[in-house]
Amino acid sequence: MSLNLAAAAPELILAVAALAILMFGVLRAPAPAYLLAAGDKPAAALAERRNAAWALWFAVGALILAALWAGFWAPAGRAFSDAFILDGLSRYAKVAAFLTAAAALALSRDLMGRLEALSYEYAVLVVLAALGMGMMASANDLISLYIGLELQSLALYVLAALRRDDARATEAGLKYFVLGALSSGLLLFGASFVYGYTGSINFDVIRAVTAVEEGHNLSVGLLIGISLMACGIGFKLSAAPFHMWTPDVYQGAPLPIAAFFASAAKIAAAAMLLRLFYGAFGEATSQWRDILAVLAAASMLVGGFGALVQTNVVRLLAYSSIGNVGFALTGMAAGTAQGISSGLLYMVIYAVTTLGVFAFLFGMRRGGKPALAISDFAGLARRDMASALCLGALMFSLAGVPPLAGFFAKLYAFQAAWTAGLGYLLVIAVLAAVVSAFYYIRVVKVMFFDEPAEAFDPQPFGQRLALYAAAAFSLIFVIGGFGLPEAAQRAATALIGGGA
Amino acid sequence: MAVEQLSLILLILSPFVGSVVAAFLPATARNSEAIFAGAIALINLGIAIWLGPSVRDGGVVRMEAPWIPLLGLDFVLRLDGLAWAFVCLISGIGLLVTIYARYYMSPQDPVPRFFSFLLGFMGAMLGVVVSGNLIQIVFFWELTSLFSFLLIGYWHHSQSARTGARRALLTTGAGGLCLFAGMLVLGQIVGSYDLDVVLFSGEVIAASPLYPAALILILLGALTKSAQFPFHFWLPGAMSAPTPVSAYLHSATMVKAGVFLLARLWPAMADHDLWFYILAPIGAITLLMGAALALFQQDLKGLLAYSTISHLGLITLLLALNSKTAAVAAVFHIMNHAVFKASLFMAAGIIDHEAGTRDIRRLGGLAKAMPITAALAMVAAAAMAGVPLMNGFLSKEMFFAETVETHVQGSFLDSLLPYVATLAGLFSVAYSLRLIDQVFFGPKATDLPKKPHDPVIWMLLPVGCLVLICLLVGLFPGPVIGEFLETAVRGMLLGEKPYYSLAIWHGVNTALIMSVVAMIGGIIAYVALRDWLSGDFEGARMPGRLALRKRVERAQTALGRAWARSEVWLGLSHLQPQLRWIVCVAILTIAWPFLFRSWAIQPGAAEQPDTALLFVWLIGGACAIGAAYQAKYHRLAALIMTGGAGLAVCITFAWLSAPDLALTQVLVEVVTTVLLLLGLRWLPKRKEDIREAADLNAKRRRAADAVIACLGGVGLAALSYAVMTAPTNPDGIARWLLTYAYSEGGGRNVVNVILVDFRGFDTLGEITVLGIVALSVYALLRRFRPAVESVQAPTQKTFQDKYDAQRHESHADDRQIDAHYLLTPGLIMRLLFPLIAMMAMFLFLRGHDLPGGGFVAGLTFAVAFLLQYMAGGARWVEERLTILPTLWIGGGLLMALGTGAAAWIWDLPFLSTYFSYKELPVVGKIPVASALIFDFGVFTLVTGATVLILVALAHQAVRWQRMTGKGEKIALEEDR
């Protein structure tokens, strides 16, 4: 019942870092352009760029430090009078989210510079979003959950529309904001119902109250609350039928930000979902299992069939993320410890894989212009065998082809759903997996067999390295899985205790 | 034992390691590549032979290592007789294929890639056969699909290779996923994925209600892999692969994986009627159709591909029969077919290589040019046709004998089998004959791209080896193959060995008669059809309706198009439909418990509502609907009506004895409406032509939206009603607040006490946000450039200006004119300033006990400024009053923070309160609480924030004047 700041140290690091970068940016900013003589302008622009780069690397450092702190040094416990909790689940989610955020940020240095979108505010926003993600993963009452979510969302709204002078980005940002605000409203509305019918905002109390009620059916008001909160979270996860913003935002936002959306943001949303449904409503599994199952089924189908007709790689990845969220939800709908661990595992594997693909997309430019049609992959194998092989591995991993990491992700998820008796969901899952395998493999086919198109501009070393690392991850995962399954299992035990 | 297990690991590992190494050898090193790959195959063959004694008599070599403990999965390698036989086959034929490939591949081909893929494939295939648990089988299974994809598409410059590879991968890959699901189901039934457990659980499996699901899913995997009807279409397409690949994948290994799996699971799954009723028809159809179509192929490899399909159908049929002797025949035929088909593919490759074409019509009379090849091919073809003294004959006799037996009593299919078998035999004789006759005999071909001759000895050697095996097995089956077959059979049947005889001559029995009929019939059929077959038609494919391939592709495009259309139809790429969609889903979510959980609104908890209040509500509702309706075309009207709805809410609060809320509500309404009005003035004008564009579609859309909005509104109202009339929680927070508001917070106005005391921290947060919002509005409007058409003064004002100008022609000064604008109301507004300020003070001071408080007072004070700006304009006001809203915001926030922090001085937590009453001259007793200072902070900040927004809007007018050059005389600091 105290502040217990030590448990929240990773968040504090991020908060301080965000403020520090902001101050740094403001204080070091050169005078506004209209006050400068024409001769001074290039120097000012250079200084601004340099500042932005410093801010970016500082943010990357802060994120890595926060991840390490969350992973190793922060003592488990509760903070802020039970509103905040650091346990296995939040550790796992934070390390994953912060590290993927750091990776996305570090990789974006080159491309954001080219897009002239590199500014110190960008770094600040990413750090703030990460801070919100940490809060989401650690929330132990409805209010801290909502605050974390909104902190993340607000930062993401701005990030999506970071390139104000680009029509597509503006449209994406507007859509994301309007729909996001609506879904936040739904979530809040649901939360008020939950509070009204359980009499508390604290997850432990809510859990105790629902445990009493589980015997006879849950009160309908609480059920409405749960459903509405599921809608809100579904939006943040981009699960169908709340997925519509995804392709537009992925395509409209600068690519690194789309990568950030697809990796860190997804992990945090999944952690929040687990925290809420397994933590607060963990005693009413039978009540929400079908809700998640419906979201899962719809997402898998939308992701699978939607991607079939895409010609743009980024839109393809957007639909892929919808579908993959569906697969993860298939596991998470189980309502068992296995459901938790499979969901966590799925999200991390997906995030790493998709980051690898994005790292390559950053460099898909010809003569300085982005070339992001699927046909631009044509004959990549003959120009750049190493990249083509790595990308191929990642595509196969996304499709869930056995030796690769994606296969294990699906294996765990399906296993969890099956054990929980969600057989009908598995039928849809298999169907969707087959359909989605088709479009991933189409990319591979284009890369390996089509007549080669013009070569891409040379890629920075970092991006290539990320691609190789992600491919290596998905290849080597088969041996031991980097301890991820065990960590996910620990997270599951922390959340609901006991084994499967 | 340890050595055996190590050798198992070596068996699996060496091809994969080899694959990686081979990829990095120099591109020109054809010899070393081939020697390297061959050596690995040889090592594996050696290991297999060395392990032979351990698995004879049904022995099993197992190797375990923990793999995924979370799922209770171990990495298990398990070699029994059946697996052992396959290992021999895979590595033996692999060895021959590498030798053959060395001479087949041209120097231009990127050899490292080829051998790397080939070795990878070999490893995957070995993995499938020696896997000791179900998941592991799937794992390697998908790997074989992957490598076969890479191998088939090896010559990626050819369009047909690319489509062939893609189709093969899609079919077998999708099948693999089904297999995965099936294995999960099977594991679920048995309770373990370990093969040793699964194989001995035949009864449990057959009795399970999940059996059909498991069976169908697993069969989908096996049948796609083995190219069984209706999934056979990928195999002919895969013939565009280099011939060594076809010889390896499409005779001995990849396509055999399907039947291997059926044989593997045979003891566990075959004992069920469904097994027969699904597999037998598929096997029979494939057998017959493949054989028939093989006869009509013009491509040499196409002929062999269809023949392979047919032979695999034969094996499937044998396995379907659920008889142990049939199983023996199946295993035997798997071996025999692998041997003769591999040699025939290699021979076809030689012909292609040396003659430059594979078109049967163009070839002819090659026996003279390439006698050795011809001789070898003839023997192999004879084995394929099932001519006596060849290995094919033995297994075919077994097959015929099995079809004659009765397996399922009274089944029509069962009695039909002998005829199907004979007919298929007839076709196979015919196409074998055609292969030999039209390629090697007849008139010598004249227009061949190359001059044919026998190839180098190294290319013939592998073919020779295989043909020799055909002959030896055919001549001396017992000594040559007996032990090998027995090991395999014992492995498959879990140690049992049914009675069978490998003798060449069984006397005249039904099987022999069938053979003879097939033989003679085949010859007659070929002779009859011969001329027609050489005619000018392309190789027959599956009859149109059966060609699943086309259908699959058409379905893909149709599906894609349907999706695209549905997306357009649902309009999901636009914001409005997206919003509509989410709102609909939310409405459904809320409606769902009402509809399905029989949750009804309880009537009567509240008393009969007042008629007057109802009337107010009706007006409020009408205003709200009107506002929504007008929002698109008449912003002003919509805004006014929103205000009306707000007033209705305000009256409701007052009616229900919540004066505090009513007061706040009315002030908020006033301030926001005025600010919005000021903002509206700078928005672009409406485009008049939009209304014309409002066609029927738009009207319909708007009507639909109206319906959704009404549904949502009514739903929300019902929901609120249901919640509010539900029995309240006795321990709810309201009671606590009412009880302790005075004793703990020192105020009788509970709302105010909540704001400044109980939830003081929240309020602190809120006012911070308010301050930030005001600053953001200011920052945004600083760079705002109004639309061109709204830069002019409003119409009304121009009238007034004109009028004033006419009356005061002598004073053409701007400021004078401004002074005359709205003279009387302006005067009243100016006079009101002190009164309103007084009112604000009053509201502020009484706030702690009676309706009022810092927030309300702040808004009221802001209204005073608002009136001044409206009456006099920005310049007039700012010349006379020092307005520093940013300072007020900062000061207010600091004051609130300071009050909270002051508690620390007395060692109390942040925001602890103190209160008492003090006697003041004139005013009387007033409450002095620390909350009062806090509240003053709130007051200052709210005033500052509202005024800042007001200033930001008002300065637009000043800026406009400066832009149009009217107001240059009076400099007004723009960006303060």
HADDOCK unambig.tbl for C-alpha pairs under 7 A between the chains (distance, minus, plus):
assign (segid A and resid 175 and name CA) (segid B and resid 575 and name CA) 5.97 0.50 0.50
assign (segid A and resid 179 and name CA) (segid B and resid 579 and name CA) 6.44 0.50 0.50
assign (segid A and resid 199 and name CA) (segid B and resid 732 and name CA) 6.95 0.50 0.50
assign (segid A and resid 220 and name CA) (segid B and resid 593 and name CA) 6.40 0.50 0.50
assign (segid A and resid 220 and name CA) (segid B and resid 599 and name CA) 6.95 0.50 0.50
assign (segid A and resid 224 and name CA) (segid B and resid 590 and name CA) 5.96 0.50 0.50
assign (segid A and resid 227 and name CA) (segid B and resid 589 and name CA) 6.44 0.50 0.50
assign (segid A and resid 228 and name CA) (segid B and resid 589 and name CA) 6.95 0.50 0.50
assign (segid A and resid 242 and name CA) (segid B and resid 582 and name CA) 6.65 0.50 0.50
assign (segid A and resid 244 and name CA) (segid B and resid 572 and name CA) 6.55 0.50 0.50
assign (segid A and resid 244 and name CA) (segid B and resid 578 and name CA) 6.60 0.50 0.50
assign (segid A and resid 305 and name CA) (segid B and resid 563 and name CA) 6.88 0.50 0.50
assign (segid A and resid 306 and name CA) (segid B and resid 563 and name CA) 6.67 0.50 0.50
assign (segid A and resid 308 and name CA) (segid B and resid 560 and name CA) 5.89 0.50 0.50
assign (segid A and resid 309 and name CA) (segid B and resid 560 and name CA) 5.27 0.50 0.50
assign (segid A and resid 309 and name CA) (segid B and resid 564 and name CA) 6.81 0.50 0.50
assign (segid A and resid 401 and name CA) (segid B and resid 142 and name CA) 6.50 0.50 0.50
assign (segid A and resid 402 and name CA) (segid B and resid 139 and name CA) 4.80 0.50 0.50
assign (segid A and resid 402 and name CA) (segid B and resid 142 and name CA) 5.96 0.50 0.50
assign (segid A and resid 402 and name CA) (segid B and resid 143 and name CA) 6.99 0.50 0.50
assign (segid A and resid 403 and name CA) (segid B and resid 139 and name CA) 6.06 0.50 0.50
assign (segid A and resid 434 and name CA) (segid B and resid 174 and name CA) 5.52 0.50 0.50
assign (segid A and resid 434 and name CA) (segid B and resid 177 and name CA) 6.97 0.50 0.50
assign (segid A and resid 438 and name CA) (segid B and resid 170 and name CA) 6.84 0.50 0.50
assign (segid A and resid 449 and name CA) (segid B and resid 156 and name CA) 5.14 0.50 0.50
assign (segid A and resid 449 and name CA) (segid B and resid 157 and name CA) 6.95 0.50 0.50
assign (segid A and resid 449 and name CA) (segid B and resid 162 and name CA) 6.04 0.50 0.50
assign (segid A and resid 480 and name CA) (segid B and resid 67 and name CA) 6.82 0.50 0.50
